[in-house]
Amino acid sequence: MGIGLSFSAPKDRDSGPPGLRIASEKALENGKKQLRKGHCKQAIHEFTKAVQKDPRNFQAQYWLSVAEGMCGYHSQAWERLKVCRELSPSEKWTARVLVTIGVILYATGKDEEARRHFEMARRIDPTNELVRDFRGSTDYAYDIILRWLDY
């Protein structure tokens, strides 16, 4: 499903200068503001800055993949979400990553593979609203995913 892109999780989040981590967090917040407004391309720009400053910033990686998916850059989103699985800080976020992969797969017509990812997410977090109530609409899915911006 890729276009030859390859992302990998960097080794150690604490190895970079603290100034870069702070700059990454600022760019992350700017990206979230853009995403809330529905400006996925501007959000991609901000999230990309955040990832460049701190590649281990899970939130920046995750929200960049969401913005990429919303803009229709499914291959990039898919590759980045694989990195997010490695960086996930909790089971709840792992389930969210798996659900988001499912949404990307569904958007690209890979329904059976999408269902498998939804099921993996359900086993991890059966309370996830999107896992329980996916309606076959990527717009609906992104509406729910965007609710996670504040968590």
C-alpha positions as CSV (number, residue, x, y, z in Angstrom):
1,M,0.0,0.0,0.0
2,G,3.0,2.3,0.2
3,I,4.7,4.6,-2.3
4,G,8.1,3.7,-1.1
5,L,8.0,5.8,2.0
6,S,9.7,4.5,5.1
7,F,9.4,5.9,8.5
8,S,11.0,4.4,11.6
9,A,10.8,5.3,15.2
10,P,13.8,7.1,16.6
11,K,15.7,5.4,19.4
12,D,15.6,7.7,22.5
13,R,13.2,10.6,23.0
14,D,15.4,12.1,25.8
15,S,18.5,12.3,23.6
16,G,17.7,15.6,22.0
17,P,18.2,19.1,23.3
18,P,15.3,20.3,25.5
19,G,14.8,23.4,23.3
20,L,13.9,21.2,20.4
21,R,11.4,19.3,22.5
22,I,9.8,22.6,23.6
23,A,9.7,23.8,20.0
24,S,8.2,20.5,19.0
25,E,5.4,20.9,21.6
26,K,4.7,24.5,20.4
27,A,4.4,23.3,16.7
28,L,2.2,20.4,17.9
29,E,-0.2,22.8,19.6
30,N,-0.3,25.0,16.5
31,G,-1.0,21.9,14.4
32,K,-3.9,20.9,16.7
33,K,-5.4,24.4,16.3
34,Q,-5.2,24.1,12.5
35,L,-6.7,20.6,12.6
36,R,-9.6,21.8,14.8
37,K,-10.4,24.4,12.1
38,G,-10.3,21.7,9.5
39,H,-7.2,23.0,7.8
40,C,-5.4,19.7,7.3
41,K,-2.7,21.1,5.0
42,Q,-1.7,23.8,7.5
43,A,-1.9,21.2,10.2
44,I,0.5,18.9,8.3
45,H,2.9,21.8,8.0
46,E,2.9,22.4,11.8
47,F,3.0,18.7,12.7
48,T,5.9,18.1,10.3
49,K,7.8,20.9,12.1
50,A,7.0,19.2,15.4
51,V,8.2,15.8,14.2
52,Q,11.4,17.3,12.7
53,K,12.2,18.9,16.0
54,D,11.4,15.8,18.1
55,P,10.8,12.6,16.1
56,R,9.8,10.7,19.2
57,N,6.9,13.0,19.9
58,F,4.1,10.5,19.7
59,Q,1.4,13.1,19.6
60,A,3.0,15.0,16.7
61,Q,3.5,11.7,14.8
62,Y,-0.1,10.6,15.5
63,W,-1.8,13.9,14.6
64,L,0.4,14.3,11.5
65,S,-0.9,10.9,10.4
66,V,-4.5,11.9,11.0
67,A,-4.0,15.2,9.1
68,E,-2.4,13.2,6.2
69,G,-5.4,10.8,6.2
70,M,-7.9,13.7,6.2
71,C,-6.1,15.3,3.3
72,G,-6.1,12.0,1.4
73,Y,-2.4,11.2,1.8
74,H,-3.3,7.6,2.8
75,S,0.1,6.0,2.1
76,Q,1.9,8.5,4.2
77,A,-0.6,8.2,7.0
78,W,-0.3,4.4,6.9
79,E,3.5,4.4,7.1
80,R,3.5,7.0,9.9
81,L,0.8,5.1,11.9
82,K,3.1,2.1,12.0
83,V,5.7,4.3,13.7
84,C,3.0,5.5,16.1
85,R,2.3,1.9,17.2
86,E,6.0,1.7,18.3
87,L,5.8,5.0,20.1
88,S,2.4,4.6,21.7
89,P,2.5,5.7,25.4
90,S,-0.4,3.5,26.5
91,E,-2.8,0.7,25.6
92,K,-5.6,3.3,25.0
93,W,-3.5,5.1,22.4
94,T,-2.4,1.8,20.8
95,A,-6.1,1.0,20.3
96,R,-6.6,4.5,18.9
97,V,-3.7,4.0,16.5
98,L,-5.2,0.7,15.4
99,V,-8.6,2.2,14.8
100,T,-7.1,5.0,12.8
101,I,-5.2,2.5,10.7
102,G,-8.6,0.8,10.2
103,V,-10.1,4.1,9.0
104,I,-7.2,4.7,6.5
105,L,-7.6,1.1,5.2
106,Y,-11.3,1.5,4.9
107,A,-10.8,4.8,3.0
108,T,-8.6,2.9,0.5
109,G,-11.0,0.1,-0.1
110,K,-9.3,-2.5,2.1
111,D,-12.4,-3.3,4.1
112,E,-11.4,-6.7,5.4
113,E,-8.0,-5.5,6.6
114,A,-9.7,-2.5,8.2
115,R,-12.1,-4.8,10.1
116,R,-9.1,-6.8,11.4
117,H,-7.6,-3.6,12.8
118,F,-10.9,-2.6,14.3
119,E,-11.0,-6.0,16.0
120,M,-7.5,-5.7,17.3
121,A,-8.4,-2.3,18.8
122,R,-11.6,-3.7,20.3
123,R,-9.6,-6.4,22.1
124,I,-7.4,-3.7,23.6
125,D,-10.0,-1.1,24.4
126,P,-13.6,-2.3,24.0
127,T,-14.9,1.1,25.3
128,N,-13.4,3.0,22.3
129,E,-16.4,4.8,20.7
130,L,-15.1,4.4,17.2
131,V,-14.5,0.7,17.6
132,R,-18.0,0.2,19.0
133,D,-19.8,2.4,16.5
134,F,-18.0,2.7,13.2
135,R,-20.7,3.5,10.6
136,G,-18.6,3.0,7.4
137,S,-18.1,6.8,7.0
138,T,-14.6,8.2,7.1
139,D,-16.1,11.7,7.8
140,Y,-17.9,10.3,10.9
141,A,-14.7,8.5,11.9
142,Y,-12.6,11.7,11.7
143,D,-15.2,13.5,13.7
144,I,-14.7,11.1,16.5
145,I,-10.9,11.0,16.1
146,L,-10.8,14.8,16.4
147,R,-12.5,14.5,19.8
148,W,-9.2,12.9,21.0
149,L,-7.3,16.1,20.4
150,D,-7.6,17.1,24.0
151,Y,-6.6,13.8,25.5
